[in-house]
Amino acid sequence: MKNLKRFILSLLLFFFIFSPTIVLAQPNQATTTGVRETVREEIREKTATVQAFLSERKQEIIRNHFSRVARRLTAAIERLNRLISRLESRLAKIEETNENLNTETIKADIVSGKEKLDQAGIQLENVKTKMNEIIESETPREGFVEIKEMVGEIRESLVEVHQILVKVIGDIKGLRVGE
């Protein structure tokens, strides 16, 4: 009898221990697919946040690059403006000492250089405003081609102004030879 009680007790204990796992086995399969969907959703969210971070980082890199380019172009424009003002001052001093000199062509060259330099400054401001619009747009790649062309035009006009000023400096030196 004792053995029978032990056997029945152990059998009942066995059923109580393993019966919840059998009952829990069925819903566990359903939660596995739910877990998979949850994991997939989390992965999608992570990739979306990483892509958003990367696009923000790209925009920051582009802004930094363009600000360096704009700073260099602005500095070049300022240097050429200072050079023009020095040349005008020098030309005024030369005219004071010798009023018989013909400086009309030199003055015309300086005026044309000033005009081109002013146009380059206006173009640079247009590029700055356009750049801010392009960075925030949906298709910035197409806009960058246009920005590159505009920056190239600004550089070309600065080179032209520089060449004009080099010619003016040579002309002014030619005026001073006789003294």
QUIUR-V723059 format. One record per residue. RES is the residue in one small letter. PSI is psi in radians with two decimals (NA if undefined). OMEGA is omega in whole degrees, 0 to 359 (NA if undefined). Layout:
RES;PSI;OMEGA + RES;PSI;OMEGA
This chain:
m;-0.70;177 + k;-0.70;180 + n;-0.65;180 + l;-0.70;177 + k;-0.72;178 + r;-0.73;181 + f;-0.80;180 + i;-0.75;179 + l;-0.76;179 + s;-0.63;178 + l;-0.77;177 + l;-0.76;178 + l;-0.73;178 + f;-0.79;180 + f;-0.67;179 + f;-0.63;181 + i;-0.79;186 + f;-0.25;180 + s;-0.68;177 + p;-0.57;179 + t;-0.59;177 + i;-0.73;179 + v;-0.69;181 + l;-0.30;182 + a;-0.61;182 + q;-0.88;179 + p;-0.42;181 + n;-0.64;178 + q;-0.66;179 + a;-0.66;180 + t;-0.41;178 + t;-0.78;178 + t;-0.60;176 + g;-0.68;178 + v;-0.71;178 + r;-0.79;179 + e;-0.70;179 + t;-0.77;180 + v;-0.73;179 + r;-0.71;178 + e;-0.75;179 + e;-0.70;179 + i;-0.74;178 + r;-0.75;179 + e;-0.74;180 + k;-0.76;179 + t;-0.63;178 + a;-0.73;179 + t;-0.67;178 + v;-0.74;179 + q;-0.67;177 + a;-0.73;178 + f;-0.76;180 + l;-0.69;179 + s;-0.65;175 + e;-0.72;180 + r;-0.73;178 + k;-0.75;179 + q;-0.68;179 + e;-0.74;179 + i;-0.75;180 + i;-0.76;178 + r;-0.78;180 + n;-0.76;180 + h;-0.82;181 + f;-0.63;179 + s;-0.62;176 + r;-0.76;179 + v;-0.79;181 + a;-0.68;179 + r;-0.72;179 + r;-0.76;180 + l;-0.69;178 + t;-0.73;179 + a;-0.70;179 + a;-0.72;179 + i;-0.75;179 + e;-0.72;178 + r;-0.77;180 + l;-0.61;175 + n;-0.75;177 + r;-0.71;180 + l;-0.71;178 + i;-0.76;180 + s;-0.65;176 + r;-0.72;179 + l;-0.70;177 + e;-0.73;178 + s;-0.77;180 + r;-0.74;180 + l;-0.67;178 + a;-0.70;179 + k;-0.68;179 + i;-0.72;179 + e;-0.56;177 + e;-0.73;183 + t;-0.61;183 + n;1.76;184 + e;-0.21;183 + n;-0.16;183 + l;2.51;177 + n;1.85;183 + t;0.29;183 + e;-0.72;180 + t;-0.65;179 + i;-0.75;179 + k;-0.70;179 + a;-0.71;178 + d;-0.72;179 + i;-0.72;179 + v;-0.75;179 + s;-0.66;176 + g;-0.71;178 + k;-0.77;181 + e;-0.79;179 + k;-0.64;179 + l;-0.70;177 + d;-0.71;177 + q;-0.69;178 + a;-0.68;177 + g;-0.72;178 + i;-0.74;178 + q;-0.69;180 + l;-0.71;177 + e;-0.68;177 + n;-0.71;179 + v;-0.69;180 + k;-0.80;180 + t;-0.68;180 + k;-0.62;180 + m;-0.75;178 + n;-0.65;178 + e;-0.70;184 + i;-0.67;181 + i;-0.66;182 + e;-0.14;184 + s;2.98;181 + e;-0.55;181 + t;1.35;183 + p;-0.40;184 + r;-0.72;181 + e;-0.61;180 + g;-0.52;181 + f;-0.54;177 + v;-0.77;179 + e;-0.70;179 + i;-0.76;179 + k;-0.72;179 + e;-0.73;180 + m;-0.71;178 + v;-0.66;176 + g;-0.70;177 + e;-0.69;178 + i;-0.77;179 + r;-0.75;179 + e;-0.72;180 + s;-0.60;176 + l;-0.65;177 + v;-0.71;178 + e;-0.75;178 + v;-0.73;179 + h;-0.76;179 + q;-0.69;177 + i;-0.77;182 + l;-0.60;175 + v;-0.74;178 + k;-0.73;180 + v;-0.74;179 + i;-0.74;177 + g;-0.70;179 + d;-0.69;179 + i;-0.69;177 + k;-0.61;177 + g;-0.51;178 + l;-0.55;187 + r;-0.05;185 + v;-0.67;186 + g;-0.27;185 + e;NA;NA
